[in-house]
Amino acid sequence: MKKTLIALCGIVVGSWMCAAPARSSTITLQYDDGAGIDVSAHAYRPDDNYDGDDNLYLYSNEGGVSNPATSYLRFVMPWCLRDAGVSVQLAELRANLYSYGNWGGSTTAVVGAAGVTQAWEEKTLTWNNKPATDATSTATDSVSGIPGSVTPTDQWCQWDVTPLVKDWLGDVRPNHGVVLRCDNPNNRNQLSYHASEATDPADRPILEIEYTGTPIRQPEVARYDWEQTDFREIHDKVGLNDSFLVAANGSPGQVAFRDGTGGLFSRSTEDVLAGATDWNELKITGAVTLSAWIQPDSSTLGASSYDNPTIVGKYGNTTGTERAYVLNIDDGKLVMTVSADGTSTNYQTVSQDVATMSAGGAYHVAGVFRPGQNMELYINGSSVKTDSTALASIHDSPLPLTVGGMYWSGSYLNAFGGVIDDVRIYDRALEDPEVRWSYHVDAHDPVLAYREIFPSNGSNLTPLDTADWKGYMGSTGTELDTSVAGWSELCISPYEGGGSANPVNSHPAYAQHDVGYLYNGRATKTNYLYYTDEFEILTGQVDAFCWNQSLSTETDVFRAVLQIDGTDWYASEQTFSGSDWEVLRILDFDTANWLALNFVPGTSLSLGGSVAPPDGLITAFGLYNDNMTTYGRFDNFQIWAVPEPSTLLLLAIGALAAVMFRRRTDGGRKACLQ
């Protein structure tokens, strides 16, 4: 079965807690648009660029004519896996095969994954300018049973690319990604894989990295937060300093903002905070990331291009050479500027093409400078503009950092109007997943913490060949048989319908659920419980349980169930009926009410009265049937959770907090990373 943990906009943070000293953990990267790059090159149209196509093409010898096609993929490597003591054990590339066919050739294709040795761009790559690659594939995967005409399919292919990932992380070779190609080129096969633009995020390519060791926290070098004075700090070798910034002009106030407070700045009084000194930690001359939460007012968004309201920066003018880096607003658009020599001539600016912020709205903004590569702007975790840059460094300005304005020829100008909060400065270039994760954590948005997708094991009902999910029935809680094919008590069945759900709900990401489902073919008007105890998650973090279901009659119902701290069980008072397979059911934890579930395996299984579950660790979860008539089936079971800083044990992919979600290893249960 496929486990997907803590997925964030296509970027997935893996399970991270196990008991063994040399524990094995994962980080799973899955594309969403902008999180990585992939594109195909086709000899049939050698000058065409296929960026934006939702398929990755592999043609070995189409129609007997030598018109091959290859596909290129590149994932951003998580910075935390570069830390000392972290060792990559396995790196597996996966791609979902969408369709295949052969033109009178072999019914088996050997698909190789090889390292790319030259840089390439998604928007410009063609067959005629495709990059060089390794002569020998790092790994291969065979696709068999290819039909004589192009036919839709749905199967995941995988390649062990561990040597490549180790080389990328160890700077043995640049990360130019991998090429997928047909290694038996004369077999006249045509394969199409889902690309990063695939409509369903669950179909997009995946790179899962298994590692041992614990990444070391590498936080921002400075942070200013109005919430608590002990967060007004600068990180240095001797500790923390809580007088990082002081009021340099005007008098910024404190105001309610988001879930706490923020600094209220006025353009009319030119409120500005400045560093108490020119901190050495902020003399950043290489890669830099600036981020903050802002709520601009109309005076900020309406300011002229020569009066750019400043969010944060070391950028000013006294002798003409004090410019370094700054994040500000220009004609309502987010802008970042860096100077290589402190002057107004040797500098680079990246600006939004179109203003998208509104007065009074709360926005997480970030600007990233990657020396010699590019500058990128983000709003609410999404990239809004990228420009290439030839600048290799930033000037070491003697001016202190400022927030809400800049120092210019003896006075403070370019004042910001509105709220600024949680300013962070990093002496490295955050990658897309880190910026996106930072926004979602700070916004307290729910992320996908768990997903179970049951596969199709063939054309007939087949045994539930996993110990992850279990089933019990009747008033005595008799365990269901999962080992018998056909109309067994609990089994896997292929999906019999067509199409996919398109529910209107607050959780827009959901899995494809038309490949298989968990099936109870022995419903005889009794109670049933289905659950997994393979993972754990804190109750206070759960936002919702979601699943797709189909029941034999409209009067049959499912209830969500959970177990707290390995002892007491609870079933939702809310019930979910319906025989239509095209509906995603959602139990919102904010509005959920609960009943006691009296469950002791082999002894009892029945509903009790209303009760409020205590806060604690959810050690098992699943679904319950009341007196089900004929059959029940479900798939795509999900848990949505809100990351909380209080549960921080590990920063994965630069995360500032983590969902406390872990694979259980006690009592003989599965060890990490099956």
PyMOL commands that set and color helices and strands:
alter all, ss='L'
color gray80, all
select helices_A, chain A and resi 62-64+79-82+162-169+201-203+229-231+280-282+298-301+432-442+539-541+645-647+652-654+666-668
alter helices_A, ss='H'
color red, helices_A
select strands_A, chain A and resi 2-3+7-8+11-12+24-30+36-42+55-59+69-75+87-102+109-115+139-143+151-160+178-182+189-194+206-212+222-224+233-236+239-240+245-249+253-257+260-265+272-275+288-296+310-314+325-330+333-339+347-351+363-370+374-379+382-388+402-403+406-408+411-413+418-426+447-453+462-463+469-473+478-479+491-493+517-520+526-532+535-538+542-551+557-564+568-572+576-577+584-588+594-600+604-611+617-628+632-641+661-663
alter strands_A, ss='S'
color yellow, strands_A
deselect
rebuild
show_as cartoon
